[in-house]
Amino acid sequence: MTSAFAPALAGFGTGLSLIVAIGAQNAFVLRQGVRRDAVLAVVGICALSDALLIALGVGGVGAVVVAWPAALTVVGWIGGAFLLGYGALAARRVVRPAGTGLEAAGDATGSRRRAVLTCLALTWLNPHVYLDTVFLLGSVAADHGPSRWTFGVGAALASLCWFAALGFGARLLGRFLARPAAWRVLDALVAVTMIVLGVTLVAGA
């Protein structure tokens, strides 16, 4: 039973590590949550978009590996290098924090339609989201072989849990995430996770 859930837990941890970062999308979801403005729609768009992109990454990278087994080595080296780079950047933020937290202030959205369009733009027009979901998660998932889709489900669930917590728990999380010290702790956890995953990918390539 434990081995069956291991890929899903790995996907959950990896997905959470990639998505938990100060950024425009997280700040927008937090603002909507604080104002209780179109929260369900915004959380749904973010979670569903991530699930689609994760599926694209798991299926796309997995198909390449199945068609060309040697690609697993290439994907392992490149994905591992990216993850180590992410880990190093997170570790740098721990040592040299920016001094700011996640702000929930800003102008009101004005309408549900505007909130939805803004959320879609922040999600699909952000190049980093493709790197995180399609390439990085796809690379790590490919390393799990036949269990890669279980890994992908875990990663998608992490996205859903994070955005739901951020949107619906905004009034509680807002106070916590506004503290720079909180992000140092989160960045430390992200750094450890990314570096361990990066070393694992490179070692297995």
Secondary structure, DSSP 8 states (H G I E B T S, - for coil): -HHHHHHHHHHHHHHHHHH-S--HHHHHHHHHHHHTSSHHHHHHHHHHHHHHHHHHHHHHHHHHHHH-TTHHHHHHHHHHHHHHHHHHHHHHHHHS--S------S----SHHHHHHHHHHHHHT-HHHIIIIIIIHHHHHHTTGGGHHHHHHHHHHHHHHHHHHHHHTHHHHHHHHTSHHHHHHHHHHHHHHHHHHHHHHHHH-
